Amino acid sequence: MNIFAYPKEKANRLALTGVLLLVFWTTINLLFTRVWSIFPGVVGYLGEALLVALLGYVLFHPELGRKHIWTKLKNPINFAFLLFIAFAFVSMFLNNVPFAQGIFGLRALFQFVLLVIILLMLEIPTAWVKKLFYLIIGMAFVQSVVGIFQVILGIPLPLHNMEERRSVAIGEEIRAFGFMDSSNTLAGFLLVAVLLIVLYLFMYRAEVPKKHKVILLSMLAVMLLALTLTFSRQAFLALIGCLGLIGLLFRHNKTFRIMLITSVSLGVLFVIGYGLALLFLEGFAQRNFYTFDFERNYRVLMALAGLQVFMFSPVIGVGPGMFGSNAAFVFDSPFHQFMYDMLPVLMTTVDNNALAVFVEYGIIGTVLFLFLFWSIFRWMFKLSDSVNPAVRWLSVFVITYGIAFLLMGLLSTAWENHPLSIFFWLFLGIVLNWHQNNKHLTKEESV
């Protein structure tokens, strides 16, 4: 069976099915690769293998890719992206970064740009996006239920040895984590599903049947409960921040002003809930014991260590993969070792993507990185006025989740966390595909 001989329609369906499989696997792969560690050398790279296989298929299929590649790849963010990548290679050269290490460092941030390329090669019907939507919220609902029972049954987080635990209590080691490796990862995934549902109801409020609204709102309530039980500060702050900014950006629309009010309300609830949790949940209080002790707070110590490394090369940075990404660990970067002078012995990760980008790419690279996201948001903002509600829905989602995604990277490794990063690039690819094919100019379609 020669899949490269498939006619265009069949090949397109095969590739789209592969994308659905990739999304499904990404939402559960940490359960097998991190928690259970089943054949980590093989299973750990199944997602990457599928991603590369899909890329090869669409590029070399005679009707999907080949002579059509350059035409299909034209999109409004190419300049900003290529500008950043070009600077990254210049930084690698000037800092004498080993090529493999530099590529590995870039891969950490931009692996799923390959998914954007795949999607640009395809025809993406709204019916397929509907399947994708149901897949994501279905998996989020299942993981929410699992996470709630994990807290009820007192199941601790999976990646710590029992002797290393300060306490096995709710808010400390007992938090909802679903099929993920941590509560923060589950919280980020639930944030994706929550925003998709909320924006879907906003865009299609006049078209969604009452029965469907009840089902979606019920699922939303369960997800928000599970999100609360993750005790993830970064996810809550990202949710508050993205809703507030979207409310401000679209304040001319009365409907979107509700998001601004919701953001303020969530902010008040977060402060009250945080205070009550500190008072009544011993585990949560222990987890936050050093939050305001800047001499022991590892995030503060990490930032200070990063700033010291930053001073070695503030303009162009120390080079991709030299400080904060996984490449620094794999290749035993001297700059990564430098941070151990100020951090606890058990601290083995730079748990801050923004700090890593700032140190590795310097002032120029950080400006170019922000320019890339500004270019993305600018085009999504333009497409948010589309006559097609599906395009409006997904373009606003890219802006909203993109803001949350950036905010989470200020406090975690969200930008290189596959179950979180895939959704930003996935929906960006879909919207760019529709923009490229002038789908936003067609009549309204219902998802």
C-alpha positions as CSV (number, residue, x, y, z in Angstrom):
1,M,0.0,0.0,0.0
2,N,1.6,3.2,-1.2
3,I,0.1,6.1,0.8
4,F,1.8,8.6,-1.4
5,A,-0.3,7.4,-4.2
6,Y,-3.5,8.3,-2.4
7,P,-5.7,10.9,-4.1
8,K,-5.7,14.4,-2.6
9,E,-8.9,14.0,-0.6
10,K,-8.0,10.6,0.9
11,A,-4.4,11.8,1.7
12,N,-5.9,14.9,3.4
13,R,-8.2,12.8,5.6
14,L,-5.3,10.5,6.5
15,A,-3.1,13.5,7.6
16,L,-5.9,15.1,9.5
17,T,-6.6,11.8,11.3
18,G,-2.9,11.7,12.2
19,V,-3.1,15.2,13.7
20,L,-6.1,14.1,15.9
21,L,-4.0,11.1,17.0
22,L,-1.1,13.4,17.8
23,V,-3.4,15.6,19.9
24,F,-4.9,12.6,21.7
25,W,-1.4,11.1,22.4
26,T,0.0,14.4,23.7
27,T,-2.8,14.7,26.3
28,I,-2.0,11.3,27.8
29,N,1.7,10.6,26.9
30,L,3.1,11.9,30.2
31,L,1.2,9.1,32.1
32,F,3.2,6.5,30.2
33,T,6.6,8.4,29.8
34,R,7.0,10.2,33.1
35,V,4.6,8.5,35.6
36,W,4.8,4.9,34.6
37,S,8.1,5.1,32.6
38,I,7.1,2.3,30.2
39,F,9.9,1.9,27.6
40,P,10.8,5.5,28.0
41,G,13.4,5.3,25.2
42,V,10.7,4.3,22.7
43,V,7.4,5.6,24.0
44,G,8.9,8.9,25.0
45,Y,9.5,9.8,21.3
46,L,6.3,8.5,19.8
47,G,4.8,11.9,19.5
48,E,7.9,13.4,17.9
49,A,8.0,10.4,15.5
50,L,4.4,10.9,14.5
51,L,4.9,14.7,14.1
52,V,7.9,14.1,11.8
53,A,6.1,11.3,9.8
54,L,3.2,13.6,9.2
55,L,5.5,16.4,8.1
56,G,7.3,14.1,5.7
57,Y,4.0,12.8,4.3
58,V,2.4,16.2,3.5
59,L,5.6,17.6,2.1
60,F,6.3,14.8,-0.3
61,H,2.8,13.8,-1.3
62,P,2.5,15.0,-4.9
63,E,-0.8,16.8,-4.5
64,L,-0.5,18.1,-0.9
65,G,3.1,19.3,-1.0
66,R,6.0,19.1,-3.4
67,K,5.5,21.8,-6.0
68,H,2.8,23.4,-3.9
69,I,5.0,23.8,-0.8
70,W,6.2,27.4,-1.2
71,T,2.8,28.7,-2.2
72,K,1.1,27.1,0.8
73,L,3.7,28.2,3.3
74,K,3.2,31.9,2.6
75,N,1.6,33.4,5.7
76,P,1.8,36.8,7.5
77,I,4.0,35.6,10.4
78,N,6.8,34.2,8.3
79,F,9.0,37.4,8.4
80,A,8.9,37.6,12.2
81,F,9.5,33.9,12.7
82,L,12.4,33.7,10.3
83,L,13.9,36.9,11.7
84,F,14.0,35.3,15.2
85,I,15.4,32.0,13.8
86,A,18.1,33.9,11.8
87,F,19.1,35.8,15.0
88,A,19.3,32.5,16.9
89,F,21.8,31.0,14.4
90,V,23.9,34.2,14.6
91,S,23.9,33.9,18.4
92,M,24.9,30.3,18.1
93,F,27.8,31.3,15.8
94,L,29.0,34.2,17.9
95,N,28.8,32.2,21.2
96,N,30.4,29.1,19.7
97,V,27.4,27.0,20.7
98,P,27.7,23.4,19.4
99,F,25.3,23.0,16.5
100,A,23.4,20.1,18.0
101,Q,23.0,21.9,21.3
102,G,21.7,25.0,19.7
103,I,19.2,23.1,17.5
104,F,18.1,21.2,20.6
105,G,17.5,24.5,22.4
106,L,15.4,25.9,19.6
107,R,13.5,22.7,19.4
108,A,12.4,23.1,23.0
109,L,10.5,26.3,22.1
110,F,9.4,25.7,18.5
111,Q,8.9,21.9,18.0
112,F,5.3,22.4,17.2
113,V,5.9,25.0,14.5
114,L,6.3,21.8,12.4
115,L,2.6,21.2,13.2
116,V,1.8,24.6,11.7
117,I,3.6,23.6,8.5
118,I,1.6,20.4,8.4
119,L,-1.7,22.2,8.7
120,L,-0.8,24.8,6.1
121,M,-0.4,21.9,3.6
122,L,-3.9,20.6,4.2
123,E,-7.6,21.5,3.5
124,I,-9.2,21.9,7.0
125,P,-13.0,21.6,7.0
126,T,-15.0,23.0,9.9
127,A,-16.4,19.5,10.5
128,W,-12.9,18.3,11.4
129,V,-12.4,21.3,13.8
130,K,-15.7,20.2,15.5
131,K,-14.2,16.7,16.0
132,L,-11.0,18.3,17.4
133,F,-13.0,20.5,19.7
134,Y,-15.0,17.5,21.1
135,L,-11.8,15.5,21.5
136,I,-10.1,18.2,23.5
137,I,-13.0,19.0,25.8
138,G,-13.8,15.2,26.2
139,M,-10.2,14.4,27.3
140,A,-10.2,17.5,29.6
141,F,-13.5,16.3,31.2
142,V,-12.2,12.8,31.7
143,Q,-9.0,14.1,33.3
144,S,-11.0,16.5,35.4
145,V,-13.1,13.6,36.9
146,V,-9.9,11.6,37.4
147,G,-8.2,14.6,39.1
148,I,-11.2,15.2,41.4
149,F,-11.1,11.6,42.6
150,Q,-7.3,11.8,43.0
151,V,-7.9,14.5,45.6
152,I,-10.9,12.7,47.2
153,L,-8.9,9.4,47.5
154,G,-5.7,11.2,48.7
155,I,-3.5,10.1,45.8
156,P,-0.2,12.0,46.0
157,L,1.6,13.5,43.0
158,P,3.5,10.8,41.2
159,L,7.1,12.1,40.6
160,H,8.3,12.5,44.2
161,N,9.7,9.7,46.4
162,M,7.8,9.3,49.7
163,E,10.8,10.1,51.8
164,E,11.2,13.5,50.0
165,R,7.7,14.7,50.8
166,R,7.3,17.4,53.3
167,S,3.7,16.2,53.9
168,V,1.1,14.1,52.2
169,A,-1.7,16.6,52.5
170,I,-4.2,18.4,50.3
171,G,-2.6,21.4,48.7
172,E,0.9,20.1,49.1
173,E,1.4,16.6,47.6
174,I,-2.3,15.8,47.1
175,R,-3.4,17.8,44.1
176,A,-5.3,16.9,40.9
177,F,-3.0,15.8,38.2
178,G,-5.1,13.6,35.9
179,F,-3.1,11.7,33.4
180,M,-0.3,14.3,33.5
181,D,3.0,14.4,35.4
182,S,2.1,17.4,37.6
183,S,-0.8,19.5,38.7
184,N,0.5,22.5,36.8
185,T,0.4,20.6,33.5
186,L,-3.1,19.4,34.1
187,A,-4.1,23.0,35.0
188,G,-2.7,24.3,31.8
189,F,-4.5,21.7,29.7
190,L,-7.8,22.4,31.5
191,L,-7.2,26.1,30.8
192,V,-7.2,25.3,27.1
193,A,-10.5,23.4,27.3
194,V,-12.1,26.1,29.5
195,L,-11.2,28.9,27.1
196,L,-12.4,26.9,24.1
197,I,-15.8,26.3,25.7
198,V,-16.2,29.8,27.0
199,L,-15.3,31.4,23.6
200,Y,-17.5,28.9,21.8
201,L,-20.5,29.9,23.8
202,F,-19.6,33.5,23.3
203,M,-19.4,33.2,19.5
204,Y,-22.3,30.8,19.0
205,R,-24.6,31.9,21.8
206,A,-27.5,32.4,19.5
207,E,-27.0,29.1,17.6
208,V,-26.2,26.6,20.3
209,P,-29.3,24.5,21.4
210,K,-30.3,24.8,25.0
211,K,-29.5,21.1,25.6
212,H,-26.0,21.6,24.3
213,K,-25.5,24.7,26.4
214,V,-26.4,22.8,29.6
215,I,-24.0,20.0,28.7
216,L,-21.1,22.3,28.0
217,L,-21.8,24.4,31.1
218,S,-21.9,21.3,33.2
219,M,-18.6,20.1,31.7
220,L,-17.2,23.6,32.3
221,A,-18.2,23.5,36.0
222,V,-16.4,20.1,36.5
223,M,-13.3,21.4,34.8
224,L,-13.2,24.6,36.9
225,L,-13.6,22.4,40.0
226,A,-10.7,20.3,38.9
227,L,-8.7,23.4,38.0
228,T,-9.2,24.6,41.6
229,L,-8.0,21.3,43.0
230,T,-4.8,21.5,41.0
231,F,-3.9,24.5,43.3
232,S,-2.0,25.9,40.4
233,R,-1.2,29.5,41.0
234,Q,0.3,30.0,37.5
235,A,-2.8,28.7,35.8
236,F,-5.2,30.9,37.9
237,L,-3.1,34.0,37.3
238,A,-2.9,33.2,33.6
239,L,-6.6,32.8,33.4
240,I,-7.2,36.1,35.2
241,G,-4.7,37.9,33.1
242,C,-5.8,36.6,29.7
243,L,-9.5,37.3,30.4
244,G,-8.7,40.8,31.6
245,L,-6.6,41.6,28.6
246,I,-9.2,40.2,26.2
247,G,-11.9,42.2,27.9
248,L,-9.7,45.4,27.4
249,L,-8.8,44.6,23.8
250,F,-12.5,44.0,22.8
251,R,-14.1,46.5,25.2
252,H,-16.0,48.0,22.3
253,N,-18.0,44.8,22.3
254,K,-20.5,44.7,25.2
255,T,-20.3,40.9,25.3
256,F,-16.6,40.9,25.8
257,R,-16.8,43.4,28.7
258,I,-18.2,40.5,30.7
259,M,-14.7,38.9,30.5
260,L,-13.2,42.0,32.1
261,I,-15.7,41.8,34.9
262,T,-15.1,38.1,35.2
263,S,-11.3,38.7,35.4
264,V,-11.7,41.1,38.2
265,S,-14.1,38.8,40.0
266,L,-11.7,35.9,39.6
267,G,-8.9,38.1,40.9
268,V,-10.9,38.8,44.1
269,L,-11.8,35.1,44.5
270,F,-8.2,34.1,44.0
271,V,-7.0,36.4,46.8
272,I,-9.8,35.2,49.1
273,G,-9.3,31.6,48.2
274,Y,-5.5,31.8,48.5
275,G,-5.9,33.3,52.0
276,L,-8.4,30.7,53.2
277,A,-6.3,27.9,51.8
278,L,-3.3,29.2,53.7
279,L,-5.4,29.2,56.9
280,F,-7.2,25.9,56.6
281,L,-5.1,23.7,54.5
282,E,-1.9,22.7,56.2
283,G,-0.3,21.2,53.1
284,F,-1.0,24.4,51.1
285,A,0.5,26.5,53.8
286,Q,3.7,24.3,53.9
287,R,4.0,24.5,50.1
288,N,3.9,28.4,50.3
289,F,6.1,28.6,53.4
290,Y,9.0,30.2,51.6
291,T,7.0,32.3,49.1
292,F,7.8,35.6,50.6
293,D,11.2,34.6,52.0
294,F,13.4,35.9,49.1
295,E,16.5,34.2,50.6
296,R,14.9,30.8,50.3
297,N,12.4,31.1,47.5
298,Y,13.9,29.1,44.6
299,R,12.2,31.2,41.9
300,V,13.9,34.4,43.3
301,L,17.2,32.5,43.6
302,M,16.8,31.2,40.1
303,A,16.1,34.7,38.7
304,L,19.2,36.1,40.5
305,A,21.4,33.3,39.1
306,G,19.9,33.9,35.6
307,L,20.7,37.6,35.8
308,Q,24.3,36.9,36.7
309,V,24.6,34.6,33.6
310,F,22.8,37.3,31.6
311,M,25.5,39.8,32.4
312,F,28.1,37.7,30.5
313,S,26.4,38.6,27.2
314,P,23.4,40.9,27.7
315,V,23.0,42.0,24.1
316,I,22.9,38.7,22.2
317,G,22.6,36.3,25.1
318,V,24.7,33.2,25.9
319,G,23.2,31.2,23.0
320,P,20.3,28.8,22.4
321,G,20.4,25.7,24.7
322,M,23.1,27.2,26.9
323,F,21.1,28.0,30.1
324,G,17.5,27.2,30.6
325,S,16.2,24.7,28.0
326,N,16.6,20.9,28.2
327,A,19.6,21.2,26.0
328,A,21.5,22.8,28.9
329,F,21.0,19.6,30.9
330,V,21.7,17.1,28.1
331,F,24.9,18.8,27.0
332,D,26.0,19.9,30.6
333,S,26.3,23.5,29.7
334,P,28.7,25.5,31.9
335,F,26.2,28.3,32.3
336,H,23.6,25.9,33.6
337,Q,26.1,24.6,36.2
338,F,26.7,28.2,37.2
339,M,23.3,28.5,38.7
340,Y,23.8,25.7,41.2
341,D,25.9,28.1,43.3
342,M,22.7,29.8,44.5
343,L,20.1,27.1,44.3
344,P,19.3,24.1,46.5
345,V,21.1,20.8,45.5
346,L,17.7,19.2,44.6
347,M,16.8,22.0,42.2
348,T,17.7,20.6,38.7
349,T,15.5,22.7,36.4
350,V,15.2,26.3,35.3
351,D,11.5,26.5,36.0
352,N,11.0,29.8,34.1
353,N,10.9,29.9,30.3
354,A,10.9,33.7,30.2
355,L,14.1,33.8,32.2
356,A,15.6,31.2,29.9
357,V,14.8,33.1,26.7
358,F,16.1,36.4,28.3
359,V,19.4,34.8,29.3
360,E,19.9,32.6,26.1
361,Y,18.9,35.2,23.5
362,G,19.7,38.5,25.3
363,I,18.0,41.8,24.8
364,I,17.9,41.6,21.0
365,G,16.5,38.1,21.0
366,T,13.9,38.9,23.6
367,V,12.7,41.8,21.5
368,L,12.5,39.6,18.4
369,F,10.7,36.9,20.4
370,L,8.1,39.4,21.5
371,F,7.9,40.8,18.0
372,L,7.0,37.3,16.8
373,F,4.1,37.0,19.2
374,W,3.0,40.6,18.5
375,S,2.8,39.7,14.8
376,I,0.7,36.7,15.6
377,F,-1.7,38.6,17.9
378,R,-1.9,41.5,15.3
379,W,-3.1,39.1,12.6
380,M,-5.4,37.2,14.9
381,F,-7.0,40.5,16.0
382,K,-7.6,41.4,12.3
383,L,-9.2,38.0,11.7
384,S,-11.4,38.4,14.8
385,D,-13.6,40.6,12.6
386,S,-14.2,37.8,10.1
387,V,-17.7,37.1,8.8
388,N,-17.2,33.5,9.7
389,P,-17.9,32.7,13.4
390,A,-15.6,29.7,13.3
391,V,-12.7,32.0,12.3
392,R,-13.7,34.6,14.9
393,W,-13.8,31.9,17.6
394,L,-10.4,30.4,16.9
395,S,-8.6,33.7,16.2
396,V,-9.9,35.1,19.6
397,F,-8.8,31.7,21.2
398,V,-5.3,32.1,19.8
399,I,-5.1,35.6,21.3
400,T,-6.6,34.6,24.6
401,Y,-4.7,31.3,25.1
402,G,-1.5,33.0,23.6
403,I,-1.6,35.6,26.4
404,A,-2.2,32.9,29.0
405,F,0.6,30.8,27.4
406,L,3.1,33.7,27.7
407,L,2.0,34.4,31.3
408,M,2.5,30.8,32.3
409,G,6.0,30.9,30.9
410,L,6.9,33.6,33.4
411,L,6.4,31.0,36.2
412,S,7.0,27.7,34.6
413,T,8.3,25.7,31.5
414,A,4.9,26.0,29.8
415,W,6.5,27.2,26.5
416,E,8.3,23.8,26.1
417,N,5.7,21.6,27.8
418,H,4.1,19.6,25.0
419,P,0.6,19.2,26.4
420,L,0.4,23.0,26.7
421,S,2.4,24.3,23.7
422,I,0.8,22.0,21.1
423,F,-2.5,23.8,21.4
424,F,-1.2,27.3,20.7
425,W,0.6,26.2,17.5
426,L,-2.3,23.8,16.6
427,F,-5.0,26.5,16.5
428,L,-2.6,29.1,15.1
429,G,-2.0,26.7,12.2
430,I,-5.7,26.2,11.6
431,V,-6.4,29.9,11.5
432,L,-3.5,30.6,9.2
433,N,-4.7,27.9,6.9
434,W,-8.2,29.4,6.7
435,H,-6.7,32.9,6.2
436,Q,-4.5,31.5,3.4
437,N,-7.5,29.9,1.7
438,N,-9.7,33.0,2.2
439,K,-12.1,31.0,4.3
440,H,-12.7,34.0,6.4
441,L,-14.3,35.7,3.5
442,T,-16.9,32.9,2.9
443,K,-20.4,32.7,4.3
444,E,-21.0,31.9,7.9
445,E,-20.5,28.3,8.9
446,S,-21.4,26.6,12.2
447,V,-19.1,24.5,14.2
